[in-house]
Amino acid sequence: MQRRVGFKFEEAWLLWEECEEVVKNSWVDAVNGGHGLEGIKARIWVCGENLRMWGLSKTKPNAKEIKLLQKKLEVLNSEAVTEESRAEFLEVSKNFNDLLMKQEIYWAQRSRVSWLKHGDKNTKFFHAKASQRRRRNHVQSIKDRDGNWVEEIKDIAGVATNYFDSLFTAGTCS
């Protein structure tokens, strides 16, 4: 069950309300993945696969729809203002702005990926950035539920497992 292409989370997915449901359902569905780090790894893999499948139609913004909404706004703007046309203008404007935001996030994320792919990978600058990122992403210690600092890798994994288990299996808020 190995994925051929690496999973890439799309920031624009966060603008879709269903994204959170996909993650929660994936986390719960992957309970049979084992315990400890193997269980977390299995859950993350299932979550990534489900997000990838769900996000196929939502990743790239529809340029035709953006142009269509832009023309509709121009037409509505040129007409006489009525209560009906004002409501329609607001609705179309909201959809137009949502699509533009998704498009902006899409291209901003692509520009970073492009820089990493096509940048000079052997420069001092690149190595300094990679080292800085590695240091920033390394977890040396973490506080558990009781407020105690945990430093062993096995214990850090246990704290993370417990945290995400409680996060994704918590009941609804009242």
C-alpha positions, 0 to 999 in steps of 0.5 A, spaced: 500 500 500 505 505 498 503 511 494 507 513 488 507 520 489 509 524 495 503 527 499 502 534 498 497 538 503 494 544 499 493 550 503 486 551 499 483 545 502 482 549 509 477 553 506 473 548 504 468 546 510 468 538 509 476 538 509 475 537 517 470 532 516 475 528 511 481 528 516 476 526 522 473 520 519 480 518 516 483 518 523 477 514 526 477 509 520 484 508 521 483 505 528 486 498 526 493 501 524 496 498 530 499 502 536 504 507 538 508 510 532 506 504 527 498 506 529 500 514 528 503 512 521 498 508 518 492 513 520 497 519 517 497 515 511 490 513 511 488 521 512 493 523 506 490 518 501 483 520 503 485 528 503 488 526 496 482 523 493 477 528 496 481 534 494 482 532 486 477 536 484 478 542 489 485 543 488 486 547 482 481 554 482 477 554 476 479 559 471 473 559 467 468 560 473 472 566 475 471 569 469 464 568 469 463 571 475 467 577 474 462 578 467 456 577 472 459 582 477 460 587 471 453 586 468 450 587 475 454 593 477 451 596 470 444 595 472 439 599 476 440 597 483 434 593 486 433 589 493 434 583 488 440 585 484 443 587 491 442 581 494 445 577 487 451 582 487 453 580 494 452 573 493 456 573 486 461 577 489 462 573 495 463 567 491 468 571 486 472 573 492 472 566 495 475 563 488 480 569 488 482 567 495 483 559 493 487 561 487 491 566 490 493 560 495 494 555 490 499 559 486 503 562 492 504 554 494 506 553 487 511 558 487 514 556 494 514 549 491 517 551 484 523 555 488 525 549 492 525 544 485 528 549 481 533 553 485 540 552 486 540 546 491 548 547 492 548 554 495 550 556 502 543 559 502 539 553 501 543 549 506 542 554 511 535 554 510 535 547 510 539 546 517 534 552 520 528 548 518 531 541 521 532 545 527 526 548 527 522 542 526 526 537 531 522 536 537 527 536 543 521 535 549 514 536 550 509 537 556 504 531 557 497 532 560 500 533 567 505 538 565 511 534 565 516 535 560 518 529 556 524 528 552 525 521 550 523 519 543 518 514 545 515 518 550 514 524 546 511 519 541 506 517 546 504 524 548 503 525 541 499 519 540 494 521 546 493 528 544 491 526 537 487 520 539 483 525 544 483 531 539 480 526 533 475 522 538 472 528 542 465 529 542 461 535 540 462 541 544 456 543 547 
